[in-house]
Amino acid sequence: MYPRIKNRVHKLTDEYSLKETLKNNDELIAFGNGRSYGDSAINENIVYTRPYNYFLDFDENSGILHCRAGVLLSEILDSYVSRSWFLKVTPGTKLITVGGAIASDIHGKNHHIEGCFSECVQEFTIMIADGEIKTAKKGDELFLATCGGMGLTGVILTAKIALKKINSQFIRQTTIKTKNLQETFAAFEEYKHLSYSVAWIDCLAKDENLGKCLLMVGDFADDGDLKYKAKSKLNIPFNFPSFALNNWSVKAFNWLYYWKSPEGVSKQKVHFDSFFYPLDSIRNWNRIYGKNGFTQYQFILPKESSFDGLEHILQKISQSGKGSFLAVLKLYGKGNENYLSFPIEGYSLALDFKIEDGLFELLDQLDEIVVEYGGRIYLTKDVRVSQETFEKGYSKIETFKKYRKDNNMSEKFNSLQSKRLGL
């Protein structure tokens, strides 16, 4: 884990005890299942929300699920896939809480079609700084500030979310193998009518191969196979030596991964777990980065500047030799009105880097490029961006800070990240 901090854990079990916790502590932050890569859910006092995890109601006609905020997305899938229901919006892991999904306003492989998680949220309840429980609905300022607000408006208690109807646990996937960034962008645009799209990109490729990728697109099959059972997991039992993940091993992985797929266009039928949540099948996968851990760097660029900006950034990464074998490129539709939601219409790239000498200097250089091309950094993945760089990407930051201050939230709800960024 990075960073490390000692803290006191306050379990969320009922509303009365939470109110007492708020009363007896100067500041705190909600903490779900610990899947945020950075410092957005870390403080000396954390409210651990996982114990607050009951389903409350489900409407089979509308697909509206009412549940507590500590429920995991995986628990929703375990209970409802066999009943023909799936999440409208899901990130690359199902091991996050509903409260965390709202606080991060997570997005998935279908943002260009469905938008962020907040699009499927009908309403939620939240305990604010004075212990009052409020209900927030679409259009409310509390809704706009909380969805993507990183837990800085209060502790989310319950939510009503809309699920989507499906008729299979399988995805009909098409894989497109591209040779460079120009082909990659052309493929994204050609297949953007499909519900889901995501690309693995070789961030160490150079020259005429810069930006080559495997683009996976698809949608749910219609075969009626809904007998879902979560699969067993592999486990990484120990931290890899820090030297194991290096320029040469990443190059070797990238070469093998790229060439495993046939040339051109191919078709597969894959389980939704493999399509949406490949890393969830490996326990403790973070150990491959060694004892110093890793950080993920995710940014998004406006569509009009995405090609030039990504070309510049990929050149910089390739020259540095600090490659990432987890490099995920996605297409996004229009953003929403929430104050701190990450997506804008364009393309994002997410990269995992092991913590090592020279890394943060490289990321500072990437920050400059992101700002130059009008982009922004994703708070849920961030652990080191400067306040200046962050604020340049979010035009509604002053509105968010004013709302926090006016409602006595800025003193009560804080994380290491909020302090670092002056939120």
N, C-alpha and C positions, 0 to 999 in steps of 0.2 A: 504494500500500500504506500502511496505517496500523496500528500505528506502524512506524517505520523503525529498524533497528539493524544495526550491522556484526557479522558473525559468521564463525566458521570452520566449514567444511562437511566432515564426515567421511562418506564414502560407505560404505554397508553393502553389502559384496560377499560376505563369508563370516563365519562365526561366530568364527573365530580373530581376525580383524582387529577385529571389534566388541568382543571381550573386551579387546583391547589398548587400544582407544579408551576403554572404561570405566575401565580401570586408570590411564590417563595423563591423564585430565581430571577435575577436581573435580566438575563438574556439566554436564549436557547434557539435550537433549530430542529425541525422534524427530520427524522432519519428513517428510511424505509428498509429496503433489503440490501443496502450497501453496494449498489451497482453503478453509482455515479463514479466516474474515473478520477475526478478531481476533489476539490475542497468545498463543494457546494452544500454538503450535508454534514459538515464537521464543525463542532464547537466544543467548548468545555462542558456544556450541558446539551444533551441530545434527547429528544422525545422519540423513543423507539416505537414505531407505529405498527409493526408486524403483528403483535398480539390482537390488534383491533381488526379482525379479519373475517367477519361473518357475511354470508349472503343474506340479504333482507327480503328481496322479492324479485320475481321475474315475470314479465308479461310475454307469453308465447306468441301473441298476435303482433305486438309492435317490436318485440326484441329488445325492450328496455330492461336492463338489469340494474337493480338497486342494491348496492353493497357498501360495506365499510371500506375505508381508505387503505387498510392494511392488507387487503386481498391481493394476491399476486396474479398477474396476467396468466401465468401457467395454471393456476387454480380455476380460472374462468374456462380455459381451454379444456382442462381435464373434465369439467362438469358439463360443458355445453357443446363441444364439437360433435359428440355422438347424438345430440339433439338437433343437429343441422345449423348450429350457430358458431360464428367466428368473430374475432375482433375486427372492427372496421379499420382501425389504424393500430399497427404494432411496430415497435422498434426491432432492433436486431437481437434482443434478448427478451424472453418471456418471464424472466426472474426479477421483475420489478413490480412495485406496488401500484395500485390504481392512484393513490395519492401522489406518488412520485411521477407517474405518467402525466398527471395534471400539472404539477409544479414545474416539470420540464417542458410541458406541452410537446411531448415526443412526436416524432414523425416516422414514417416508414418508407417502404419501397413503392408506395402508391400516393405520395404527396401530390403528384401532378394530377391525380384523379380525386382523392378524398380529403386532402389537406392534413392538418395536424389533429392530434388527439382531441383537442378542445372542440372540434367540429362534431364529434359524436357524444360530447358531454351535454346532457340536458340541463342539469343543475348539480350543485354540490353544497354541502354544509361545511362550515369552517369556524373554528374558535379563534377569535381575534385577541388582541393584547389584553383587554380588560376582562376576559373570560366569557364574553357574550358569544353565543352561537348564532351565526348568520347564514342565510341561504342565498347563494349567488346563482343567477341565471344569465343566459346569453344577453349581452348588451349592458349588464350592470358593470359599474366601474370596478367593483370587487372581482368580478369574473375576468375582466380585461387585465387587471393587475396580478391576479393569482395564476392564471394559465400562462406558464412560462416564467413566473415570478420567483422560482427557485425556493419556495417555502418562506419567503420574506414578508408575507401578509398574514400568516397564521398557520394553524395546524388543521389540515383538511380531515374531516371526520367521515363523511359518507358522500357517495356520488351516484347519480343516475346516468348510465351510459347506454348508447344504442349499439347493439351487435348487428352483424350482417348475416343473411341467410346463405348457406352453402349446401352443396349436395355431394361433397367428397372431401376426404382428408388429403387428397393428392393435388399437385399443381402440374398442369401441362406446361412444361418449360421449353423455351427455345433459346439456344445458346448461339451467339454470334461472335465469331472470332475476328477481331480487327487487327490491322497492322500498324496503325498510328493514330494520333489524336483526331485527325480530320475524319478518318473512317469511324472512329468511336462516336463523335458527335453526330455524324450522319446516321448511324445505326440507332442512337437514342431517339432521334427525330422520326425515323421511319417506323419505329415500334411504339411510339408514345401513346397510341390508342389502346394498348393493352394495360390492364390494371396495375401490374407490378413490373418494375424494372430496377436493376442494380448491376453495376459493373465492378469486377476486380480489375485493377489497373496495375501494370508493372511500372513502379515509380523509379526503377533504376535503368530503364531502357533509355537509349540515347539516339540522337541524330534522326535518321529516317524512321526509326522504330519508337520514337518518343510518343507516349500515350497509348501504346497498344494495350488491348484489354480482352477480357471475356465478358460480354454483356449477356446477362440472364434476364429474360422477360417471360411473362406468362400470366395465367389466371387459373382459378380452381377448375378442376375437371368436373364432369357431371355423370359419374359412374355409380352414385348411390352408396359408395363405400365409406361409411362413417364410424366403423368400429375402432375407435381410436384408443390407444393405450400408450402412455409415455414410455420411451425406450430407455434401457439401461445406459449408464454413462461410463466413458473411459475416465481415468484419473491420472493426472501428473503428480506423482508422489513426492517430488522434491524440487527445489529450485535448481534450474540448470546453471552450470558455471557461466559467469558473465561473458566469457569469451566465445561461448557456443553460438550466440546470435551475433553475427558480424556481416560485413559486406559480402563475403564469399558465400556464407550459408544462405543469406537472403537471395542472392543471385541464383543459387542452385535451386532454391524453392520456387522462385519465380519462373525459372526455365521449365521445371517439371510441371508446375501447375498450368502454365500456358500451353505446353505441348501435349498435355493429356487430352485436350479437346481437339476434335477433328477440324480441318480447315473449313471456312465458310460458315454455313448455318446448319445446326443439328438440333434434333428434338429429343426430349426426355420426359419421363413421367416421374416426378420426385415427390417425396413426402413433404408436407408443409413444414415439419421440423427442420428438415435439411435445407429447405428454401429460405425460411425466415430466420432460423436460429441455429446456424451451424456450430457456433462456439458453445452453446448451452449443452451440447452432448459431451463436452470435455470438462470435467471438474478441475478446478485450479489451473486452468490454461495459462493464467498470468505468470505461472512459475517458469515458463520458458524464457522469460525476460531476465531471470536471475534475481538475486536478493534485493537489488536496488529498485526493482519494479519498472514500470513504464508509464508513459503518459500518452493520451490520444490527442491529436491535433485535428480539429475539424473546423472547416471554414466554408462559407458559401459566397459565390460571386453572382452579381446580376447577369441575366442571360446575355445581354448585349456585350459584356466584357468577359464572359466565362472562358471562351476559347483562348484569347490572348493571355488572360491571367493564369489559367491552368498551364499553358505552355511555358510561361515564365517560371512558375512555381516548380513544375516538374523538372525543368532544366536546373534550377537551383538545387533541388534534392538530389538529382542524379550526380551533379558535380560534387556534392558534399560526401557522397558515399554512405550516408546514414539512411539507408533504405528501410522501408516497411513492407513486410510481406502481407500485411493486412491493409490494403489500400482500396477504399470503397468509394466509387463515384456514383452519384445519384442525380436524377433530374427532378426539379421542383416546379410546382405550379405557383399561382399567386399567393402571397403571404396573407396573414389575417390582421385584425386590428389590435390584438393583444400587445401590451406594452413591450414585453421582452421576448416574445416568440422568435425563434431563430430563423425559420425559413423565409426566403424571398424568392421570387420567380428567377430561376437560374439553375446552376449546378453546384453541388457541394462535393468536397473530397475529405474523407476521414482517414487518418494515418496513425498507426501505432508505432511509437519510438521507445526503445529502452532508454532508461535514464543513464546517461554517460557524459563524460567531459565533452563540452562543445555543443551539446544538443540545444540548450536553451538559447545560445547565441544564434544557432541556425533558425530556431523558431522565431526569434526576434526579427531576423531578416525576412522570414516568410510573412510575419505580421505586416511589415512595411509594404510588401507586394499586395497583400490582401486589401489593405487600406487604399493603396494606389488605384486598384481596380474597383473600388466601391463596395467591398465585401464586409463580412462580419464573422466573429468567432462564436462558436457554440458553447454556452456556459456550462451545460451538463458535462461536457468533456474537458473543460478547461481547468488548469491548475497554476498558470503562470502569466497570463496576458496582463499587460499594464492597463491601468485605468484609462489612460489617454487613448490607447488603441481600441479598447472596448467601447468607449463612449462615441468614437467616430463612426462605429457601425450601427448604433441604435439611436434613431432620431427621437424616440419617445422616452429616453432615459430620464430627463428632467421631470416629465409628467409622472413617471413611476416614483421617483424619489420624493416629489411633493406629496403624492398620495400616501406614501409610507409615513412621512413626517406629520401630515395633517391628521392621521388616524392612529398616532402613537405606536406605530409598528417598528419604526427605525431603531428604537432603543431595546425592544423586547425580542425581536426575531432577527438573529444575525448568524452568519457563518464565517469561516475564515475567508471564503470567497467574497462575501459582501463587504467585509472590512477592507480587503485588498483592493476592491474596485470602487470603494467609496459609495456603496449603495445605501 
